[in-house]
Amino acid sequence: MKADSGKRVVIVGTQWGDEGKGKVTDYFAARADVVVRYQGGNNAGHTIVFGGKKYALQTTPSGIFNPQIINVIANGVVVNPVALQGELERLESQGITDYNLRISNRAAVVMPWHSVLDGAYEEMKGGKLIGTTKKGIGPAYADKYNRIGIRMGDLLDPEYFAERLHNVLQVKNMELQMLGLPTFEFDAVFEQYRALGERFRPCICDTSVLLNKAIEEGKKILFEGAQGVMLCIDHGTFPYVTSSSPTAASVPVNTGIAPRYVDNVLGVCKAYCTRVGEGPFPTELHDELAHYIRERGHEYCTVTGRPRRVGWLDVVALRHAARVSGVNYLSLMLFDVLSGLEKVCICTAYELDGQVIDYVPSTITELERCKPVLEELPGWVEDTTTCRSVEEMPEAAQRYIARIEELTGAEVAVVSVGPDREQTILRKDFF
């Protein structure tokens, strides 16, 4: 195992989300002093399994299980304090009562009207649904950039919060009325969110100052994003994307640190591809093989329970994600799911209108016309869940990993062969 360690590592999804980032972050969190969630909201779902128990996280960073780790919800996240309180209560009921959580005073707040508007906007699209979770994430980001949003720090100053809320409600209630939706009363919202501000007062701070101090002290920091690069607002399959950028490039602005402080980027990808919601998916499978992979991989959304769409590994999309995010290492997840297949395929290029291309088109109309150029490799029937090194795996499985490295130019540093922490093969120590 060669060492190429860094003190600040970003873990980023390289597909359409649900790649297994939670497990990877949890695995490396044991080495970290600080774990930072840098974008998204409670529309994301991380499932972590250890000690025979399963934990579902949506907003809280994956280091929440270790009381020695400072867990930061940074300014790039939109925070639903009602949902966050419920998530923490669920963790506490499972015995996770000792944790260290910090929330940026600059993080935007998901207010109650955001989920109402999210659902209304989605229904107005008719047959062109984006496939949002309807949790208000998009409208919360929209208000942030429209400069009418409320931030976590606002909740700590009742007078200032009242002024902000009064001004915001004038706009949002007018919008709700135009859509024929119920409006919100100032007093009820003010009291609820003032109380939530007090509930989280000990956690709310300037997390940029906290992180830069940790950097000065030589602390090891792990940054985790939500969703994946192919859902990035700028570099994803627009408009079927999320409302923020999961790329590692967004870490500096979303956390308040300088770009030079990012040392390594670990791109997390499944050994195959999945996608939730609408949008083009060039390698999607629709036959019994898709059902086989879905059931073996338990491919159902953590947040909504919706079945995920399944397809072969798309290296065109993977190279795109690696380029825009600066990925230098890969973590290959759910590798064990492919056991039992006579053959496995990798999409090495697209065919667009009779021409072979090696890039992801910017428009949906072009991407929908793309057909995958598949390279077929021999499969393997052996169980890999007990393997603790790649060398213990069948030759065909080793060849599959090597081919991914050849096609992407990134080193596969981690291979996951099961849901538990122990079922993780670390091939290169970079943190």
C-alpha positions, 0 to 999 in steps of 0.5 A, a space after each residue: 500500500 503506497 502512501 500519498 496522504 493529504 490532510 483535506 480530502 473531498 468525497 464526491 459522488 461521480 454518478 447520479 447520487 446514491 453511490 455509497 458515499 455515506 459508507 465511504 465517509 464513515 470509513 474514513 471518518 475514523 481518521 478525521 478530526 472534522 467531517 464537513 457536509 458542504 451542499 444539498 439538504 435533507 433530500 439526500 440519503 446516506 445509509 451507514 451500517 456498522 455493529 449490526 445496525 443500519 443508520 439513515 442520515 439525510 442532513 447530518 455529516 457521516 462522522 456523527 457517530 464519533 463524539 471525537 469528530 467535529 461534524 460541520 453543516 457548512 454554508 453551502 447546505 440548505 438546512 431544514 431545522 424541523 427535519 434536522 431535529 427529527 433526524 437527531 432525535 431518531 439517532 438519539 433513540 438508536 443510542 447516538 447521544 454523544 456527538 459534536 455538531 456545528 451548523 454554519 450561521 450562513 446556511 440557508 433555512 428551508 422554510 415551510 412554504 418551500 416544500 409546498 412550492 416544490 410540490 406545486 412547481 413539480 406538478 405544473 411540469 406535467 409529463 416533464 417532471 424533474 423527479 424532485 423529493 419535494 422537500 423544498 430544496 430547490 425553492 430554498 436555494 432559489 430564495 437564497 440566490 434571490 436574496 430573500 432567504 432566511 439564514 440559520 444565524 438570523 434565527 438567533 436574533 429575534 428582532 432581526 428574524 422578525 424583520 426578515 420574516 415579515 418581508 419574506 412572507 409578503 413575497 411568498 404569501 403573494 406567490 402562494 395565493 397566485 398558485 391557489 395555495 394556503 398562505 402562512 401566518 407570521 406569528 406561527 412561523 415566527 414562534 416555531 422557528 425562533 424556538 428552533 433557533 434556540 434549540 440549535 443555538 449551541 451548534 450555530 457558528 461561523 464554520 468558515 472560521 472554525 474550518 480555517 482554524 482547524 487547517 492552521 492546526 493541521 487537523 484532518 478534514 473530510 468533506 462530503 457532498 450529497 447527490 453526484 456530479 451528474 446531478 450538478 446544476 452546472 455539469 449534470 444532465 440539466 434540467 434533470 439535476 439538483 439545485 447545487 453543485 456536488 463537485 469538489 470544485 464547489 467546496 471552497 465557496 460552500 465552506 469558506 476555505 481557500 481552494 489550495 487547501 484541498 489535497 485529494 478528491 475521492 470519486 465514489 462510484 458503484 460498480 454499475 450505475 443507478 439513477 433516481 427520478 427522470 432524465 436520460 440514462 444511456 446505459 439503463 437496463 430494462 430486463 431481468 438483469 436490471 431486476 437482479 442487480 436492483 434486488 441484490 444491491 437493494 436499490 431503493 431510495 433512502 429518502 423516498 423508497 422509490 426503486 432506482 433505475 439500473 444500468 451498466 457502468 458508464 465510463 463516459 459519465 465517470 470521466 466527465 465527473 472526474 474531470 470537472 471535480 479533479 478526481 484522482 482516486 476512485 472508490 468502487 462500491 457494491 462490487 459484490 453485487 455483480 457476482 453471479 453474472 456470466 458477463 459484465 459490460 462497461 460503456 466506453 463511449 456513446 454513439 450519437 446520430 451515427 458518430 462515436 463520441 467520448 463526452 457527455 452532450 450538454 443538451 437532453 435531446 442529444 443525450 437521449 439519442 446517445 446509445 452506449 458503446 459497450 465493452 463486454 468482459 467475462 463475469 464471475 460467480 464467486 462470492 467476493 464479500 469475504 475478500 479482504 484484498 483485490 488479489 483474493 478476488 477471481 481473475 475476472 473481477 480483478 480484470 474488471 477493476 483494472 479496466 476501469 483504471 485504464 479507461 478513467 486514468 484514476 486509481 481505484 483506491 477503495 473497493 467495497 464488497 459489502 455494507 459493513 465497515 469491515 467489508 472495505 478494501 483499502 488499496 492506497 492510503 491517501 488520507 
